[in-house]
Amino acid sequence: MTDALHTYTDGSFDAASRSGGWAFVVYEGDRQVHAASGKGSGTSNNTFEVLAVLNAMAWIASEAPARPITLWTDAVHVIEGCCRWRAIWRTNGWKRITPNPHARRRPISDMEIWQQLDRLLDQHPNVIVEWRKGHSGAAGNELADALARTPRSAKT
């Protein structure tokens, strides 16, 4: 048996109430070893998708800092942010730039969350962030989705 963990994350958002939820579920093989979720106010679904990954990374840093982990998300925005954009954002002082030299540099949406996530990902190179199609029958993804939609403290 491998000592790798698989962590599934998801976020949800209701534009009418400007509130949402985040969740993550951790598996070792077929056994669920942990789950957590939360809710709050925000501005977009992307905020809660990133919060799900940030909270999962905080748990990993505390409970499984040296274990190999695949962190699954169904949010392409999060994959791009974790695997490509964060290095560019960091180099540009956490500002978005365009090829137009006269355009104003714009701040990154959810910059504080991304900065925290950037530090955690740098500290834990054993974590690989991967894309998993949402609503495709993967048990961990389905459970994270359900928890994000009905957030509560759900620890096992």
C-alpha positions in Angstrom: 0.0 0.0 0.0 1.3 3.4 -0.9 1.4 6.2 1.6 0.0 8.7 -0.9 -3.1 10.7 0.0 -5.7 12.0 -2.5 -7.4 15.2 -1.5 -10.5 16.4 -3.4 -11.6 20.1 -3.2 -14.6 22.1 -4.3 -16.3 25.4 -3.9 -19.7 26.7 -4.4 -21.2 30.2 -4.7 -24.7 31.8 -4.7 -24.6 35.1 -6.5 -28.0 36.2 -5.1 -26.8 36.0 -1.5 -23.1 36.7 -2.3 -22.2 33.7 -0.1 -20.6 30.4 -0.7 -18.9 27.4 0.7 -15.7 25.4 0.4 -14.8 21.8 1.2 -12.1 19.2 0.9 -12.0 15.5 1.5 -8.9 13.4 2.1 -8.6 9.7 1.2 -5.9 7.1 1.8 -6.7 4.4 -0.7 -10.5 3.9 -0.5 -10.7 5.1 3.1 -11.8 8.7 3.9 -9.5 10.0 6.6 -10.6 13.6 6.9 -13.2 16.1 5.6 -13.8 19.7 6.3 -16.0 22.5 5.0 -16.9 26.1 5.7 -18.9 29.0 4.4 -18.6 32.8 4.1 -19.3 35.8 1.9 -17.4 36.4 -1.2 -17.5 37.8 -4.7 -17.3 34.7 -7.0 -17.2 31.0 -7.3 -13.5 31.3 -8.0 -13.0 32.7 -4.5 -14.5 29.6 -2.9 -12.6 27.2 -5.2 -9.3 28.8 -4.2 -10.4 28.8 -0.5 -11.1 25.0 -0.7 -7.5 24.4 -1.9 -6.1 26.8 0.7 -7.9 25.1 3.5 -6.8 21.7 2.2 -3.2 22.9 2.0 -3.4 24.2 5.6 -4.6 20.7 6.7 -1.8 19.1 4.7 0.8 21.4 6.3 -0.4 20.5 9.7 -1.4 16.8 9.5 0.6 15.3 6.5 3.5 17.7 5.7 5.8 15.1 4.2 3.4 12.7 2.6 3.0 12.6 -1.2 -0.4 14.1 -2.0 -2.4 14.6 -5.2 -4.8 17.5 -4.7 -7.7 17.2 -7.1 -9.9 20.2 -8.2 -12.5 20.6 -10.9 -11.6 24.3 -11.3 -9.4 25.1 -14.3 -8.8 28.6 -12.8 -7.2 26.9 -9.7 -5.1 24.6 -11.8 -3.8 27.5 -13.9 -3.3 29.6 -10.8 -1.4 26.9 -8.9 0.7 25.5 -11.8 1.4 28.6 -13.9 0.0 32.0 -12.9 1.2 32.2 -9.3 4.9 32.3 -10.4 4.1 35.1 -12.9 2.0 37.0 -10.4 4.7 36.8 -7.8 7.3 38.1 -10.3 5.0 41.0 -11.2 4.4 42.0 -7.6 1.0 40.3 -7.5 -0.3 42.5 -10.2 -1.8 41.5 -13.5 0.0 43.0 -16.5 -0.8 43.2 -20.2 1.5 43.6 -23.2 0.2 47.2 -23.5 2.8 49.3 -21.7 0.2 52.1 -21.2 -2.3 49.8 -19.5 -2.7 50.0 -15.7 -1.5 47.0 -13.7 -4.5 45.4 -12.1 -4.5 43.6 -8.8 -5.1 39.9 -8.8 -8.5 38.8 -7.7 -8.3 37.1 -4.2 -4.7 38.2 -4.0 -4.4 37.5 -0.2 -5.7 34.0 -0.6 -3.4 33.3 -3.6 -0.4 34.6 -1.6 -1.1 32.3 1.3 -1.6 29.4 -1.1 1.6 30.2 -2.9 3.6 30.0 0.3 2.0 26.7 1.3 2.6 25.1 -2.2 6.2 26.3 -2.1 6.7 24.8 1.4 5.2 21.4 0.3 6.6 20.3 -3.1 5.2 16.9 -2.3 1.8 18.2 -3.3 0.7 17.8 -6.9 -2.4 19.8 -8.0 -4.4 18.0 -10.7 -7.6 18.6 -12.6 -10.6 16.2 -12.1 -13.8 16.7 -14.1 -16.6 17.7 -11.8 -19.8 15.7 -11.5 -18.2 12.7 -13.2 -18.8 10.1 -10.5 -15.5 10.3 -8.6 -16.6 9.7 -5.0 -14.2 12.3 -3.4 -15.2 15.0 -5.9 -18.9 14.3 -5.4 -18.6 14.4 -1.6 -16.5 17.7 -1.7 -19.2 19.2 -3.9 -22.0 18.2 -1.5 -20.1 19.5 1.5 -19.3 22.8 -0.3 -23.0 23.3 -1.1 -24.1 22.6 2.5 -21.0 23.8 4.5 -20.5 22.8 8.1 -17.6 21.6 10.1 -17.4 18.0 8.9 -14.4 16.3 10.4 -13.8 12.6 10.4 
